[in-house]
Amino acid sequence: MSWVIGHRSAWLIIVFWLAVGAAASPLAFRLADAQKNDASAFLPADAESTRLLAAQRHFPGGDAVPAVVVMTRPDGLTPADRSAATDIGGALRNFASGPVLGPVVSPNGRSLILTIPLAQLDDASQFTDNLREMRRIAARLAPAGTETAITGPAGLVADAFQAFRTIESRLLIVTTGIVAVILLVVYRSPLLWLVPLVSVGIADQTAAGIISLLARHGGLTVNGQSSGILRVLVFGAGTDYALLLIARYREELTRHRDPRHAMHEAMRHAGPAILASAGTVVIGMLCLLFGVLASDRGLGPVGAIGISTALVTMTTLLPAAMVLCGRRLFWPFVPHFGEHPPVTDTARRGPAARAAHENALSAPTAPGHEDLTEFDLAEEPGRWVRIGAAIDRRPRVVWVGTSLALGVLVVGLLAMDTSLRQDQGFRDRVESVRGIELISTDFPPGVAAPTYVIAAERAAPRVAAVIRTTPGVAGVAEIGRAGDRVQFLVVLSDQPDSPESFDAVRELRSRVHRVPGAGALVGGNTAVNLDVRQAAVRDREVIIPLVLAVVLVVLMFLLRSLVAPLVLMATVVLSYLAALGASTIAYRWIFGFPGADPSLPLLAFIFLVALGVDYNIFLMTRVREEAERIGPRPGVLHALAVTGGVITSAGVVLAATFSALIIFPLVQLAEVGFVVAFGVLLDTLVVRSILVPALTLDIGRRIWWPSRLARADDAAGGPPPPTAPAAPTGPMGGAPVPPPRPQPPRHPV
């Protein structure tokens, strides 16, 4: 891709991306309006709830979403209260798509409810604004001393969308701020951080604009969950790619006079790892298309588009901008041609580091690069050399101990509870949840989220009788006929989305399905959430093995080995289970969440496995490169030393961006943000830094089987240095002092 960094082409690329970003921004800001957060955005296409929704469209107002108005007075409703409820129903009739039902007074006379059917709108913002106006009207007309709330499926959907809408701009600000601070800390330059930040910002706007267009005109399903994840995914992954490319570019600037040659080499060496990393995540995301849950099938393309856009932007716009800005962009820490750590400094770091450095110095120069110095960039100073040396002393003890420690975290999975109810999904107090609480005090809890049954007209009496005798059913009423079909409204006696209400729906389906000639369907809010949970389990069982197989094949092609990919996949899966177990403990005893969303294990797996493999790809591709040059064992130590800082920075960036999801007032996204942030840090700081190097050192050259590296000499990869008849010794008879090597002159920036 040398055309990217040509003088004219670099300017053209920058102008092109600035134009794309300007055109995409208006579309990106309209992404929230294209979201679908109703049942159709989550349900499998062939679920019974989906089929009932389709059948309801043949009834007058059948596709409506019920909004339930509840009014309560603790010491009992007065005639004036009931009259006011009638006035509220009349005032809200303008919003209804069918007749307003009620008011219905509770048996104890303390509460009443009204049911207003609302038409589903493609414009989610308009639907939410309508419900907010209805709440304002109800609050204004409610008598003093009463408490009024609007809840039901319409209230829950509106509150969820409002949470997404109000937090979206804040999420962008927080994510941008996190990335900016980390880049400033990493680069310690007043200028350098701006280039990757602007590049990833353009990638974010471009991806959001593309997805907004596809959601409006291409049939792509986008909900608040996938929209929120998109932003942190693009910022996190895009910044990671920038960190890796800039780190290699800075390294190459010490070997090349011309920044274009340095960037060419940086892209040649780092590019395949970045491409493989992005490809792994894209393939992992696209595996979600094999799910049946609509939210999973929508998230797959959204994530894949986001990662692909980040990849293209950071491998075209970023290199072009870096080359045009030149070395001065790194001020005050400008990398000069010919710079390298002194040999004596390396010699103080121990025999393993000294051997790796001496082998690096004796490696042959790559042909075709006349300005390449004979000095290789040695290890990062201090920390990562010491870590590698410590692991190298007893690698087996290190990897066994680390695995056991991760295994302790896995035990936390025993406490995982994926029965989070829809009304438990809000971290803040919202009116829809308060309304459910008021209804549950004086009515059967199922009133807040009614269940529906549609059956053939000729079997209606038998179906009604079966419904009434089903355990868990508090009441049933026929609410409409269309052609030869009849619709029943069923009130369950237990809390919506509770295990008891799910059991009641299962039993109800089992019984009405056995009525001859009824062709009955059971749906409604509780049935929808039951179908979503069952689909989530099915998707986990299908997609997780598929992702494992696909990522394993990618690693085999990239590393040209069978053993190394299997080792890496084992470590990533262990890291995933440990992160999920630790997060389960945190959800319960730190955050106080009532449970986990049923889709959490799959989402955590997709992100942690795909993104966790990234860091192992970055490390192991460098290990292979160094092993071919200086030998397998020194190659591990040298690769860990030179990649340790940048990969750790990349992991911190990704973890920090995903942690921004914790600010969402929705439990589901906060849980995804925490588990991915914790898992990425665990993978970066423990698995990639300790476990993988220890396993690689313990297995030795066999980890590259069946490639030729499995038969390489562990001692060195390059030609042995010439032997001298006598080498001068250091002071006091210490280690031999290497003869001075000619150093290239330092050229000005």
C-alpha positions as MATLAB code, in Angstrom:
seq = 'MSWVIGHRSAWLIIVFWLAVGAAASPLAFRLADAQKNDASAFLPADAESTRLLAAQRHFPGGDAVPAVVVMTRPDGLTPADRSAATDIGGALRNFASGPVLGPVVSPNGRSLILTIPLAQLDDASQFTDNLREMRRIAARLAPAGTETAITGPAGLVADAFQAFRTIESRLLIVTTGIVAVILLVVYRSPLLWLVPLVSVGIADQTAAGIISLLARHGGLTVNGQSSGILRVLVFGAGTDYALLLIARYREELTRHRDPRHAMHEAMRHAGPAILASAGTVVIGMLCLLFGVLASDRGLGPVGAIGISTALVTMTTLLPAAMVLCGRRLFWPFVPHFGEHPPVTDTARRGPAARAAHENALSAPTAPGHEDLTEFDLAEEPGRWVRIGAAIDRRPRVVWVGTSLALGVLVVGLLAMDTSLRQDQGFRDRVESVRGIELISTDFPPGVAAPTYVIAAERAAPRVAAVIRTTPGVAGVAEIGRAGDRVQFLVVLSDQPDSPESFDAVRELRSRVHRVPGAGALVGGNTAVNLDVRQAAVRDREVIIPLVLAVVLVVLMFLLRSLVAPLVLMATVVLSYLAALGASTIAYRWIFGFPGADPSLPLLAFIFLVALGVDYNIFLMTRVREEAERIGPRPGVLHALAVTGGVITSAGVVLAATFSALIIFPLVQLAEVGFVVAFGVLLDTLVVRSILVPALTLDIGRRIWWPSRLARADDAAGGPPPPTAPAAPTGPMGGAPVPPPRPQPPRHPV';
ca = [
       0.000    0.000    0.000;
       2.843    2.387   -0.833;
       0.377    4.491   -2.820;
      -1.151    5.597    0.489;
       1.975    7.491    1.502;
       2.922    9.093   -1.795;
       3.187   12.882   -1.622;
       0.173   13.621   -3.841;
      -1.857   10.569   -2.928;
      -1.458   11.306    0.793;
      -3.008   14.724    0.327;
      -5.813   13.250   -1.783;
      -6.540   10.641    0.894;
      -6.755   13.276    3.613;
      -9.096   15.453    1.545;
     -11.216   12.411    0.689;
     -11.663   11.350    4.329;
     -12.423   14.877    5.499;
     -15.167   15.060    2.867;
     -16.523   11.643    3.869;
     -16.563   12.626    7.539;
     -18.396   15.880    6.787;
     -20.999   14.065    4.673;
     -21.488   11.236    7.179;
     -21.884   13.361   10.320;
     -25.515   14.459    9.697;
     -26.468   10.837    9.031;
     -24.586    9.678   12.122;
     -26.511   12.056   14.373;
     -29.771   10.641   12.983;
     -28.864    7.060   13.864;
     -30.957    7.229   17.043;
     -34.067    7.957   14.976;
     -33.477    4.778   12.952;
     -33.397    2.543   16.010;
     -36.045   -0.091   16.684;
     -36.427   -0.994   20.348;
     -39.759   -2.819   20.221;
     -40.270   -6.582   20.203;
     -39.624   -6.900   16.464;
     -36.054   -5.682   17.016;
     -35.304   -8.673   19.247;
     -37.660  -11.537   18.360;
     -36.688  -14.473   16.153;
     -38.586  -14.444   12.880;
     -40.221  -17.841   13.484;
     -41.019  -17.431   17.188;
     -44.624  -17.902   18.257;
     -44.700  -14.333   19.597;
     -43.617  -13.066   16.184;
     -46.352  -15.021   14.463;
     -48.922  -13.650   16.909;
     -47.766  -10.089   16.186;
     -48.290  -10.770   12.472;
     -51.769  -12.199   13.138;
     -52.711   -9.199   15.309;
     -52.286   -6.870   12.332;
     -55.530   -8.267   10.871;
     -57.476   -6.991   13.896;
     -58.550   -3.349   14.186;
     -55.666   -1.643   15.968;
     -54.106   -5.069   16.344;
     -50.535   -3.891   15.877;
     -50.892   -1.366   18.692;
     -48.633   -1.226   21.737;
     -50.675   -0.899   24.941;
     -49.945    1.970   27.329;
     -51.419    1.355   30.778;
     -52.411    4.346   32.922;
     -52.618    3.595   36.639;
     -54.058    5.937   39.263;
     -53.948    5.099   42.938;
     -54.988    6.661   46.258;
     -53.771    4.804   49.383;
     -56.984    5.417   51.371;
     -59.304    4.592   48.466;
     -60.414    6.327   45.276;
     -63.158    8.936   45.453;
     -65.926    9.546   42.885;
     -63.968   12.642   41.819;
     -60.938   10.458   41.177;
     -62.974    8.153   38.947;
     -64.397   11.100   37.080;
     -60.891   12.497   36.595;
     -59.787    9.122   35.221;
     -62.556    9.333   32.636;
     -61.352   12.809   31.691;
     -57.783   11.481   31.356;
     -59.013    8.718   29.061;
     -60.811   11.288   26.922;
     -57.767   13.531   26.739;
     -55.525   10.632   25.735;
     -57.930    9.311   23.095;
     -56.236   11.535   20.498;
     -53.113    9.397   20.853;
     -54.933    6.055   20.654;
     -55.165    3.862   17.574;
     -58.268    2.113   18.918;
     -60.818    2.292   21.726;
     -59.600    3.219   25.202;
     -60.356    0.440   27.709;
     -61.419    1.370   31.234;
     -61.243    2.760   33.748;
     -61.178   -0.558   35.582;
     -61.167   -0.252   39.379;
     -59.255   -2.700   41.582;
     -61.264   -4.955   43.948;
     -60.069   -3.008   47.003;
     -61.037    0.330   45.421;
     -57.635    1.936   45.821;
     -56.442    1.872   42.180;
     -57.766    2.000   38.628;
     -56.262    1.454   35.219;
     -56.868    2.659   31.673;
     -55.446    0.929   28.602;
     -54.630    3.109   25.591;
     -53.538    1.281   22.405;
     -50.769    3.220   20.635;
     -49.893    2.713   16.996;
     -46.342    1.530   16.336;
     -44.339    4.237   14.596;
     -41.201    3.901   12.485;
     -40.015    7.120   14.111;
     -38.967    6.045   17.608;
     -38.400    9.644   18.669;
     -41.971   10.587   17.777;
     -43.350    7.575   19.660;
     -41.354    8.549   22.765;
     -42.373   12.198   22.505;
     -46.043   11.182   22.244;
     -45.800    9.114   25.399;
     -44.041   11.922   27.249;
     -46.882   14.282   26.309;
     -49.429   11.697   27.499;
     -47.661   11.547   30.859;
     -47.733   15.326   31.115;
     -51.482   15.377   30.420;
     -52.201   12.570   32.923;
     -50.173   14.286   35.641;
     -51.971   17.598   35.029;
     -55.469   16.083   35.195;
     -54.824   13.747   38.141;
     -56.479   14.941   41.394;
     -54.327   15.999   44.308;
     -53.447   13.133   46.648;
     -53.338   10.518   43.890;
     -50.311    9.011   42.188;
     -50.503    8.473   38.444;
     -48.100    6.717   36.094;
     -48.146    5.425   32.518;
     -46.541    2.023   32.087;
     -47.176   -1.145   30.123;
     -45.168   -2.253   27.074;
     -45.405    1.240   25.548;
     -44.049    2.863   28.703;
     -41.143    0.426   28.960;
     -40.178    0.903   25.289;
     -40.360    4.691   25.568;
     -38.274    4.785   28.748;
     -35.640    2.515   27.191;
     -35.413    4.646   24.046;
     -35.249    7.832   26.103;
     -32.319    6.367   28.016;
     -30.500    5.648   24.744;
     -31.358    9.049   23.313;
     -30.240   11.104   26.296;
     -26.990    9.205   26.794;
     -25.830    8.999   23.158;
     -24.201   12.430   22.959;
     -22.728   11.989   26.430;
     -21.291    8.628   25.389;
     -19.531   10.234   22.418;
     -18.044   12.944   24.645;
     -16.932   10.490   27.328;
     -15.439    8.041   24.815;
     -13.568   10.793   22.973;
     -12.271   12.196   26.247;
     -11.048    8.804   27.448;
      -9.165    8.152   24.207;
      -7.665   11.661   24.175;
      -6.360   11.372   27.748;
      -4.836    7.943   27.151;
      -3.158    9.059   23.924;
      -1.699   12.082   25.707;
      -0.315    9.859   28.449;
       1.086    7.311   25.978;
       2.720    9.732   23.563;
       3.556   12.645   25.903;
       3.369   14.906   22.889;
       1.193   17.996   22.427;
       0.584   17.177   18.747;
       0.865   13.460   18.062;
      -2.330   12.412   19.873;
      -4.478   14.590   17.620;
      -3.794   12.589   14.465;
      -5.112    9.200   15.677;
      -7.960   10.881   17.572;
      -9.197   12.786   14.517;
      -8.766    9.676   12.368;
     -10.797    7.473   14.686;
     -13.420   10.225   15.030;
     -13.870   10.272   11.257;
     -14.109    6.465   11.286;
     -16.823    6.657   13.956;
     -18.907    9.182   12.045;
     -18.473    7.279    8.778;
     -19.517    3.951   10.298;
     -22.535    5.489   12.040;
     -23.565    7.233    8.813;
     -23.348    4.014    6.778;
     -25.368    2.108    9.377;
     -27.962    4.883    9.563;
     -28.488    4.634    5.794;
     -28.730    0.842    5.902;
     -31.200    0.993    8.802;
     -33.449    3.368    6.896;
     -33.188    1.927    3.400;
     -31.435   -1.443    3.590;
     -33.489   -3.352    6.151;
     -30.708   -3.461    8.773;
     -32.056   -3.791   12.315;
     -30.439   -1.326   14.718;
     -31.450   -0.969   18.350;
     -30.096    1.053   21.231;
     -27.814   -1.764   22.308;
     -26.043   -2.159   18.967;
     -25.859    1.617   18.484;
     -24.146    2.107   21.847;
     -21.725   -0.768   21.297;
     -20.828    0.531   17.818;
     -19.360    3.751   19.175;
     -17.085    2.181   21.766;
     -16.093   -0.600   19.361;
     -14.939    1.809   16.641;
     -13.127    4.095   19.068;
     -11.500    1.218   20.948;
     -10.443   -0.905   17.992;
      -9.471    2.075   15.813;
      -7.249    3.506   18.538;
      -5.656    0.082   19.034;
      -4.743   -0.096   15.356;
      -3.302    3.412   15.556;
      -1.180    2.578   18.602;
       0.279   -0.510   16.960;
       1.004    1.183   13.639;
       2.518    4.311   15.198;
       4.686    2.227   17.553;
       6.142    0.277   14.635;
       6.501    3.483   12.588;
       8.436    5.125   15.394;
      10.658    2.062   15.584;
      11.292    2.156   11.840;
      12.120    5.872   11.924;
      15.315    4.924   13.788;
      16.265    2.681   10.858;
      15.248    4.829    7.878;
      16.102    8.363    6.888;
      12.947    8.863    4.822;
       9.664    8.786    6.811;
       7.947    7.263    3.773;
      10.330    4.309    3.823;
       9.769    4.012    7.571;
       5.979    3.998    7.169;
       6.240    1.505    4.323;
       8.176   -0.868    6.578;
       5.818   -0.228    9.487;
       2.815   -1.124    7.363;
       4.627   -4.130    5.923;
       5.358   -5.539    9.376;
       2.393   -4.326   11.438;
      -0.176   -4.336    8.638;
      -0.713   -8.124    8.447;
      -1.255   -8.349   12.210;
      -3.706   -5.431   12.156;
      -5.512   -6.920    9.163;
      -5.705  -10.344   10.815;
      -6.907   -8.748   14.038;
      -9.663   -6.787   12.316;
     -10.565   -9.776   10.162;
     -10.937  -11.958   13.236;
     -13.316   -9.494   14.875;
     -15.303   -8.988   11.658;
     -15.675  -12.731   11.126;
     -16.647  -13.189   14.764;
     -19.291  -10.465   14.479;
     -20.661  -11.882   11.229;
     -21.085  -15.254   12.927;
     -23.986  -13.582   14.759;
     -25.894  -13.795   11.467;
     -26.285  -17.510   12.182;
     -28.342  -16.632   15.250;
     -32.119  -16.525   15.291;
     -32.429  -13.588   17.678;
     -33.060  -10.432   15.670;
     -30.923   -8.343   18.021;
     -27.970  -10.693   17.468;
     -28.459  -10.738   13.709;
     -28.547   -6.943   13.699;
     -25.515   -6.495   15.952;
     -23.357   -8.687   13.696;
     -23.378   -6.421   10.604;
     -23.298   -3.277   12.758;
     -20.113   -4.415   14.496;
     -18.560   -5.718   11.278;
     -19.183   -2.406    9.490;
     -17.723   -0.500   12.430;
     -14.527   -2.583   12.558;
     -14.102   -2.555    8.775;
     -14.474    1.216    8.665;
     -11.957    1.615   11.490;
      -9.510   -0.674    9.673;
      -9.738    1.167    6.352;
      -9.510    4.587    7.977;
      -6.554    3.772   10.221;
      -4.572    2.130    7.393;
      -5.125    4.941    4.888;
      -5.892    8.264    6.574;
      -3.586    7.733    9.559;
      -0.442    6.739    7.569;
      -1.001    9.551    5.081;
      -1.314   12.145    7.844;
       1.661   10.766    9.784;
       3.965   10.846    6.754;
       2.962   14.366    5.734;
       3.551   15.637    9.268;
       6.987   13.990    9.416;
       9.198   13.366   12.445;
       8.341   16.697   14.066;
       4.928   15.280   14.986;
       6.643   13.276   17.767;
       8.087   16.401   19.435;
       9.548   16.586   22.050;
      10.538   12.890   21.793;
      11.538   12.893   18.136;
      12.940    9.540   16.876;
      16.197   10.105   14.959;
      17.766    7.878   12.373;
      20.384    5.613   13.954;
      19.152    5.836   17.523;
      19.421    2.654   19.570;
      19.885    1.682   23.221;
      23.568    1.126   24.074;
      24.781   -2.441   24.351;
      26.056   -1.854   27.873;
      22.533   -0.923   28.951;
      21.214   -4.196   27.530;
      24.034   -6.107   29.137;
      22.873   -5.013   32.569;
      19.474   -6.656   32.022;
      20.513  -10.262   32.373;
      21.727  -13.127   30.159;
      18.437  -13.706   28.361;
      18.080  -10.075   27.294;
      21.784   -9.835   26.395;
      21.587  -12.955   24.230;
      18.488  -11.674   22.436;
      20.131   -8.333   21.749;
      23.406   -9.808   20.526;
      21.527  -12.156   18.210;
      19.536   -9.198   16.922;
      22.704   -7.274   16.154;
      24.159  -10.193   14.234;
      21.010  -10.745   12.143;
      21.459  -10.080    8.418;
      20.203   -6.781    7.002;
      17.078   -6.971    4.878;
      17.978   -6.440    1.216;
      16.636   -3.521   -0.722;
      16.819   -0.980    2.115;
      20.098    0.822    1.764;
      19.357    3.163    4.654;
      18.614    0.398    7.155;
      21.063    0.567   10.002;
      22.881   -2.481   11.280;
      21.436   -1.840   14.701;
      18.108   -3.342   15.652;
      15.838   -1.636   18.118;
      16.461   -3.372   21.416;
      13.995   -4.041   24.158;
      11.801   -1.535   25.899;
      13.804   -0.263   28.839;
      13.512   -2.195   32.047;
      10.028   -3.395   32.823;
       9.185   -5.809   30.030;
      12.706   -7.188   29.918;
      12.475   -7.968   33.633;
       9.045   -9.560   33.175;
      10.348  -11.748   30.359;
      13.425  -12.751   32.344;
      11.280  -13.651   35.370;
       8.987  -15.814   33.238;
      11.959  -17.418   31.501;
      13.418  -18.654   34.792;
      10.495  -20.994   35.575;
       7.934  -20.841   32.754;
       6.031  -23.963   33.768;
       5.484  -22.761   37.309;
       4.321  -19.406   35.937;
       1.731  -20.739   33.497;
       0.385  -23.354   35.899;
       0.039  -20.795   38.694;
      -1.573  -18.250   36.390;
      -4.043  -20.827   35.074;
      -5.034  -21.812   38.600;
      -5.604  -18.182   39.550;
      -7.836  -17.696   36.518;
      -9.630  -20.909   37.420;
     -10.547  -19.423   40.802;
     -12.302  -16.561   39.001;
     -14.198  -19.060   36.845;
     -15.895  -20.381   39.996;
     -17.900  -17.139   40.073;
     -19.988  -18.511   37.201;
     -21.797  -20.673   39.750;
     -23.571  -17.515   40.932;
     -24.651  -16.354   37.448;
     -28.366  -15.626   37.105;
     -29.623  -14.727   33.610;
     -33.230  -14.094   34.657;
     -33.143  -10.281   34.537;
     -36.700   -9.015   34.034;
     -37.567   -6.197   31.662;
     -38.654   -3.913   34.502;
     -35.339   -4.627   36.276;
     -33.325   -3.394   33.317;
     -33.264    0.265   34.428;
     -30.637    1.525   36.859;
     -32.586    4.736   37.532;
     -36.155    5.094   38.708;
     -38.382    5.455   35.648;
     -42.122    5.945   35.460;
     -42.869    2.678   33.693;
     -41.284    0.639   36.493;
     -43.052    2.693   39.152;
     -46.334    2.068   37.328;
     -45.755   -1.701   37.409;
     -45.164   -1.469   41.163;
     -48.431    0.469   41.655;
     -50.403   -2.019   39.559;
     -48.925   -5.021   41.356;
     -50.112   -3.630   44.704;
     -53.833   -3.776   43.899;
     -54.158   -5.789   40.657;
     -52.763   -9.084   39.433;
     -49.228   -8.154   38.277;
     -49.931   -9.420   34.756;
     -52.252   -6.479   34.139;
     -49.202   -4.319   33.395;
     -48.102   -6.601   30.544;
     -51.080   -8.556   29.196;
     -50.774  -11.823   27.322;
     -52.712  -12.422   24.101;
     -54.164  -15.550   22.538;
     -55.477  -15.724   18.967;
     -57.452  -18.790   17.856;
     -59.931  -19.939   15.213;
     -63.475  -18.650   15.774;
     -65.011  -22.125   15.692;
     -62.804  -23.228   18.584;
     -63.142  -20.013   20.608;
     -65.390  -21.387   23.410;
     -63.075  -24.364   24.026;
     -59.971  -22.160   23.924;
     -61.537  -19.718   26.415;
     -62.361  -22.569   28.773;
     -58.848  -23.945   28.555;
     -57.341  -20.508   29.257;
     -59.493  -20.018   32.373;
     -58.384  -23.341   33.875;
     -54.677  -22.870   33.188;
     -52.600  -22.392   36.358;
     -51.179  -18.876   36.658;
     -54.038  -17.196   34.743;
     -55.920  -14.545   36.734;
     -58.479  -13.622   34.070;
     -59.394  -13.709   30.381;
     -61.607  -11.619   28.096;
     -62.407  -11.681   24.400;
     -61.297   -8.351   22.888;
     -61.921   -8.648   19.160;
     -62.729  -10.656   16.053;
     -61.316  -10.466   12.537;
     -62.523  -12.834    9.835;
     -62.509  -16.296   11.318;
     -60.104  -15.450   14.169;
     -60.753  -14.392   17.763;
     -58.366  -12.561   20.101;
     -58.314  -12.991   23.886;
     -56.613  -10.786   26.465;
     -55.141  -12.879   29.278;
     -53.985  -11.527   32.642;
     -51.362  -13.586   34.460;
     -51.313  -13.717   38.239;
     -47.523  -13.397   38.587;
     -44.983  -10.656   37.877;
     -44.240  -10.267   34.140;
     -41.001  -12.001   33.060;
     -40.743  -13.912   36.334;
     -40.028  -17.662   36.276;
     -43.615  -18.241   37.406;
     -45.076  -16.203   34.547;
     -42.814  -18.002   32.062;
     -44.097  -21.325   33.403;
     -47.646  -20.063   32.996;
     -47.018  -19.093   29.341;
     -45.431  -22.486   28.622;
     -48.391  -24.276   30.176;
     -50.867  -22.021   28.378;
     -49.221  -22.736   25.032;
     -49.161  -26.445   25.700;
     -52.875  -26.509   26.493;
     -54.262  -24.279   23.733;
     -52.093  -26.027   21.119;
     -53.890  -29.266   21.979;
     -57.335  -27.815   21.233;
     -58.376  -29.438   17.905;
     -58.748  -27.025   14.999;
     -57.866  -23.957   17.098;
     -54.529  -23.074   15.490;
     -53.913  -21.034   18.619;
     -51.019  -18.637   19.128;
     -49.870  -17.197   22.469;
     -47.950  -13.904   22.609;
     -47.678  -10.667   24.516;
     -44.890   -9.125   26.546;
     -44.092  -12.084   28.794;
     -44.287  -14.524   25.884;
     -41.988  -12.254   23.860;
     -39.348  -12.245   26.592;
     -39.670  -16.010   27.010;
     -39.035  -16.500   23.278;
     -36.085  -14.102   23.453;
     -34.527  -16.094   26.314;
     -34.986  -19.396   24.527;
     -33.480  -17.940   21.346;
     -30.543  -16.535   23.337;
     -29.744  -20.025   24.653;
     -30.007  -21.477   21.155;
     -27.729  -18.779   19.714;
     -25.111  -19.442   22.398;
     -25.064  -23.147   21.583;
     -24.656  -22.505   17.843;
     -22.543  -19.349   17.588;
     -19.916  -19.974   20.272;
     -18.577  -23.205   18.678;
     -18.763  -21.564   15.250;
     -16.695  -18.552   16.364;
     -14.136  -20.829   18.023;
     -13.737  -22.841   14.826;
     -13.483  -19.801   12.557;
     -10.968  -17.963   14.758;
      -8.910  -21.136   15.078;
      -8.680  -21.456   11.287;
      -7.675  -17.784   10.958;
      -4.897  -18.272   13.506;
      -3.643  -21.395   11.743;
      -3.294  -19.522    8.465;
      -1.717  -16.493   10.114;
       0.793  -18.304   12.341;
       1.348  -21.260    9.980;
       1.125  -23.631   12.914;
      -1.319  -26.053   14.530;
      -0.068  -26.005   18.093;
       0.194  -22.237   18.644;
      -3.440  -21.518   17.605;
      -4.744  -24.264   19.902;
      -2.726  -22.861   22.801;
      -3.911  -19.327   22.122;
      -7.562  -20.353   21.860;
      -7.333  -22.266   25.145;
      -5.929  -19.203   26.907;
      -8.554  -16.883   25.437;
     -11.431  -19.186   26.442;
     -10.008  -19.460   29.966;
      -9.726  -15.670   30.089;
     -13.350  -15.314   28.914;
     -14.683  -17.689   31.564;
     -12.619  -15.985   34.262;
     -13.859  -12.543   33.231;
     -17.471  -13.714   33.174;
     -17.099  -15.344   36.582;
     -15.490  -12.280   38.152;
     -18.099  -10.012   36.560;
     -20.910  -12.130   37.980;
     -19.559  -11.491   41.458;
     -19.201   -7.770   40.721;
     -22.759   -7.514   39.357;
     -24.244   -8.968   42.515;
     -22.087   -7.606   45.318;
     -20.657   -4.358   43.913;
     -23.256   -2.981   41.494;
     -26.272   -4.641   43.104;
     -27.767   -5.730   39.782;
     -30.733   -8.097   40.221;
     -29.445  -10.438   37.503;
     -27.837  -10.667   34.085;
     -29.452  -10.334   30.700;
     -29.743  -13.705   28.917;
     -27.780  -12.385   25.924;
     -24.789  -11.351   28.071;
     -22.760  -14.613   27.849;
     -22.866  -14.580   24.040;
     -22.068  -10.869   23.685;
     -19.215  -11.188   26.182;
     -17.886  -14.187   24.286;
     -17.962  -12.457   20.907;
     -16.121   -9.398   22.153;
     -13.678  -11.057   24.534;
     -12.689  -13.915   22.242;
     -12.444  -11.825   19.071;
     -10.769   -8.884   20.801;
      -8.731  -11.083   23.143;
      -7.258  -12.969   20.216;
      -6.209   -9.572   18.832;
      -3.551   -9.039   21.462;
      -2.261  -12.560   21.101;
      -2.079  -12.001   17.341;
      -0.065   -8.826   17.865;
       2.306  -10.639   20.225;
       2.662  -13.959   18.406;
       3.160  -12.490   14.943;
       6.066  -10.508   16.379;
       7.306  -13.637   18.191;
       7.320  -15.506   14.898;
       9.097  -12.643   13.128;
      11.788  -12.519   15.816;
      12.055  -16.315   16.051;
      12.870  -16.532   12.353;
      15.588  -13.957   12.895;
      17.176  -14.732   16.260;
      15.697  -18.075   17.337;
      12.512  -19.231   19.088;
      13.447  -18.656   22.724;
      15.200  -15.281   22.351;
      12.423  -14.344   19.935;
       9.784  -14.721   22.666;
      11.723  -12.508   25.074;
      12.530   -9.882   22.480;
       8.955   -9.791   21.123;
       7.518   -9.445   24.622;
       9.933   -6.617   25.356;
       9.286   -4.562   22.231;
       5.506   -5.104   22.128;
       4.733   -5.049   25.845;
       4.223   -1.321   26.197;
       2.177   -0.723   23.062;
      -0.079   -3.760   23.467;
      -0.724   -2.859   27.090;
      -1.613    0.681   26.013;
      -3.941   -0.740   23.358;
      -5.647   -2.958   25.916;
      -6.098   -0.062   28.323;
      -7.636    2.038   25.533;
     -10.109   -0.675   24.562;
     -11.026   -1.429   28.180;
     -11.488    2.263   28.933;
     -13.737    2.836   25.920;
     -15.948   -0.137   26.771;
     -16.109    1.012   30.388;
     -17.890    4.111   29.069;
     -20.950    1.871   28.627;
     -21.189    1.679   32.419;
     -22.594    5.224   32.427;
     -25.707    3.944   30.612;
     -28.774    3.848   32.889;
     -29.588    0.409   31.448;
     -28.367   -2.699   33.251;
     -27.766   -4.693   30.071;
     -25.306   -2.252   28.521;
     -23.601   -1.544   31.848;
     -23.031   -5.295   32.246;
     -21.598   -5.598   28.730;
     -19.326   -2.617   29.351;
     -17.974   -3.994   32.629;
     -17.365   -7.577   31.517;
     -15.608   -6.510   28.295;
     -13.496   -3.867   30.060;
     -12.505   -6.269   32.838;
     -11.929   -9.116   30.386;
      -9.743   -7.028   28.077;
      -7.589   -5.889   31.000;
      -7.342   -9.461   32.247;
      -6.347  -10.652   28.801;
      -3.858   -7.823   28.255;
      -2.175   -7.765   31.657;
      -2.292  -11.450   32.574;
      -2.981  -13.725   29.620;
      -0.936  -11.962   26.930;
       1.782  -10.677   29.268;
       2.305  -13.757   31.447;
       0.358  -16.871   30.476;
       1.041  -16.939   26.716;
       4.783  -16.140   26.991;
       5.185  -18.750   29.738;
       3.435  -21.417   27.673;
       5.422  -20.467   24.575;
       8.715  -20.676   26.456;
       7.792  -23.970   28.127;
       6.606  -25.628   24.925;
       9.591  -24.263   23.048;
      10.025  -24.600   19.325;
       7.330  -27.329   19.213;
       4.707  -24.588   19.477;
       5.363  -23.792   15.793;
       4.761  -27.365   14.636;
       4.550  -28.361   11.799;
       6.343  -25.311   10.308;
      10.095  -25.224    9.842;
      10.408  -23.112   12.989;
       9.594  -26.237   14.994;
      12.966  -27.599   13.855;
      14.941  -24.365   14.385;
      17.794  -24.027   16.813;
      16.665  -22.439   20.060;
      19.916  -20.634   20.510;
      19.898  -18.309   17.565;
      18.278  -17.590   14.273;
      20.891  -15.530   12.465;
      24.409  -16.454   11.544;
      26.795  -16.866   14.441;
      29.099  -13.948   15.048;
      32.682  -14.498   13.954;
      34.906  -15.919   16.619;
      37.895  -13.892   17.706;
      41.045  -15.497   19.034;
      40.805  -13.525   22.226;
      38.212  -11.119   23.455;
      39.103   -8.375   25.863;
      37.500   -8.732   29.220;
      35.687   -6.130   31.185;
      36.955   -4.532   34.378;
      37.773   -6.900   37.222;
      37.658   -9.868   34.821;
      33.976   -9.436   34.094;
      32.031  -10.191   30.966;
      33.812   -9.633   27.652;
      33.373   -6.209   26.198;
      32.171   -6.322   22.588;
      34.290   -4.403   20.112;
      32.888   -1.013   19.164;
      30.585   -1.061   16.158;
      30.433    1.854   13.748;
      27.343    3.970   14.327;
      25.616    5.818   11.510;
      25.570    9.594   11.784;
      22.475   11.162   13.268;
      20.633   13.125   10.658;
      18.512   16.163   11.410;
      14.746   15.762   11.515;
];
